[in-house]
Amino acid sequence: MFRPLLISLCLTSTALADTWTIDDDGKADFDNIQTAVDAVEWKRAAYYDQSYAGTWALALGMVDHLAYDGYQVLDANALKSWMDARIENGEASVVVFCQDAAPDTVAESMDPDCTLRRYLDAGGKIIWYGDIPLYYQGHEDGTLTFWGAAGSLAVLGFNAAGGLWNGAAEVSITAEGLDWGLTENWSSTRPAAPIPGGLRVLAFDDAGYPAAWVKHYVDGDAYRGFVRTYDAIGAPNVDDIRRLAVYPDPVIPLLGDNLNEADDDIIGAFTYPWYGNPATSGAWNHWQMHGHNPPSTWYAHYAPNYPNSTWDPSTMLYDSGDVALMRWQDQLMARSGLDIAISSWWGIGTFEDDLLLSSARICKSVQWCIYYEREAYADPTALQIYTDLKWVIDRLGPTKNYAKVDGKWLVFVYFALESGTAERWRQAKQLLHDQGYDVYINAYGSGSPLDMPDPWDAIHVYNPLKRQTLTQTIPAGDDSASVSPGFWLADAAPVLSRDLDAFRSAWEQTVTEAAQSRFLLIETWNEWHEGTCIEPGQRVVHDDANGFSPTGDNYGLDYIDAIAEQANTLRWNTSGHRPDVPVTLEAETMVWELGSSAEGSDAWRISSNSTRIGASVQLPFGQESNLRITVRARGVQVNGPAIWPDMVLFWGGDPLTTWTLDSAEYGLYTYSFSTSGGVKTLEIGLDKTPIGQGDVDIVVD
């Protein structure tokens, strides 16, 4: 049975039915929201005061989510009044500290008679994440008073960080921690130590120190007191905080999935087109950073297996602008099943900006978008963001290979977490819309309900130091999951060991939970400096005196093949993406390279030997398919007699067959063959070697 493939566009897609159900993801289930609401008896508050400072805790996203859930947001003065009222009336209450320096309104002094401790003694409940409890006292002018371990010792009655610091190992949640509602691990940095009288331990670090715990202050109490979690920089899972806050009462998850997350599975990888080799660019770029001397030494613990694993650093340390390198990467991306390449972008006219255009034209197995890095290192104005994105879209849009989601140009934004960031992007998004440029933004942001879906249509976490991440947003926003093979920064000790089994397990779990996320992201394709790449490579021995050498630890295609089956099975159903075979492709809709141009409104002319036009298609993964490809094309003798041109059919990047186009009239050229399944690129190229005078082109309909 042959599957016909013609070079008139015929796309098909399927949608999965899905129902969003109400569930507390814990020990109780509800038939409706009201039943869950009726179970809540707590006075719930969140402390946040922008006049006061914090240290480690990321506040705004947590505050917004809790406010969205009905928590009363209190500044420092309101917190004092609220605690005094609870001390007096004894109502069941809980306050989440979204800043990790205790304000001087309730931690008036290092004394068990301060308001904060009297609130605990009266049966109050505090949820604390981030830096060490009571390590700092905060003041209205934004300054901090250092209390150190003496703060928790005086106010809470013990040293709240008496364990071994900076272990950075992933915690293990205890049975009680699971019962209280913890679901998401983190890397512990400020654990406590076991104390006389005991702590209710919710999570241990790898050395056995309590990383999450509860200290009760009322005799016989089992659910109130001081609750410590997430002893690290950042913010914990919002639903984990909500469950801890009202334990033992159940809650329904605040953050829900949506139909886009169930229907779409967009597989992406972060890519870095910033490498230079003198043979192509005239100089080394990036490989030589931090005093290294390529090809003898370079800034990475690994070397790419380019074009194969044969040891030759002068070639292996590739140039991102090398066309042969791009075609090699295109074949590998097709093998992996990726949908999008998220390309690091640093501004107009930069090295990465120039190479992105070539990458999008030559690597046709994936669609491309930018990772807007400038946000992390500056505060670009709305006008600057508008100018940058318009530049990218104007240049990349015509290639037919810049990604769109929901009909909007896709943009990823790095580290969009600072106060005011969302508003600048909201303004830029409106400026773009007013000029006819609608963008879909997936930001490394807080996921605040106030910022979704405007300006953030989706959020992600870029943190390859963790094996696996998963965002959670309200149904109006789309979520992202990510996996990392490891993290080993050059000239440093490994933070996350490269582990194929752990990577495969994390990926399989991500796939199992794919209905929760619209984007499934690989961190990364080729960030060689940080050792997070899945692109084929091998580990090297660092010897700065005599040069680097191979270790024999060659992971090759292992990480690509680990994701390939599921990546080729999960589908991105957004209109305009990779079609299934059988399909009819129109030449004017295919991705084109320089050296080709439109021929009228419905054909494409190829004029250069090194130029191709093409598209990617999807075949059933894991099985052989019989395929018939038919191309409608004609030859053109440009100026004077010449040998008729040969048209080359490329399949998966390799030449498959050649036809001589011996007529200026359109003809049909057919080839039948068997092929393996998965993502495949089909390309048409020109092979011309004219004898004597004249020139030849081909025109594909």
Secondary structure, 3 states (H helix, E strand, C coil): CEEEEECCCCCCCCCCCCCCCCECCCCCECCCHHHHHHHCCCEEEEECCCCCCCCCECCHHHHHHHHHCCCEEECHHHHHHHHHHHHHHCCCEEEEECCCCEECCCCCCCCCCCHHHHHHHCCCEEEECCCCCCCEEECCCCCEEECCHHHHHHHCCCCCCCCCCCCCCECEECHHHHHHCCCCCCECCCCCCCCCCCCEEEEECCCCCEEEEEECCCCCCCCCEEEECCCCCECCCHHHHHHHHHCCCCCCCCCCCCHHHHHCCEEEEEECCCCECHHHHCCCECCCCCCCCCCCCCCCCEEECCCCCCCCHHHHCCCCCCHHHHHHHHHHHHHHCCCEEEEEECCCCCHHHHHHHHHHHHCCCCEEEEEECHHHHCCCCHHHHHHHHHHHHHHHHHHCCECEECCEEEEEECCCCCCCHHHHHHHHHHHHHHCCCCEEEEECCCCCHHHCCCCCCEECCCCCCCCEEECCCCCCCECEEEECCCECCCCCCCCECCCHHHHHHHHHHHHHCHHHCCEEEECCCCCHHHCCCCCCEEEEECCCCCCCEEEEEECCCHHHHHHHHHHHHCCCCCCCCCCECCEECCHHHCEECCCEEECCCCCEEECCCCCEEEEEEEECCCCCEEEEEEEEEEEEECCCCCCCCEEEEEECCEEEEEEECCCCCCEEEEEEEEECCEEEEEEEEEECCCCCCCCEEEEEC
